[in-house]
């Protein structure tokens, strides 16, 4: 039987998996575009964007 703590633990793992998945997808897309356009600035922008969005999603997740 699942307790409240096991459900909470599952939700924490799902949250971190979603945040990590978003981070990987955005940085991967930034890397592809940086290769296509021969500009490392695109990759840096993608990294900064992904980190800022992950921080905002985690910090203000109660309001989303």
Secondary structure as UniProt FT lines:
FT   HELIX           4..37
FT   HELIX           40..59
FT   TURN            60..63
//
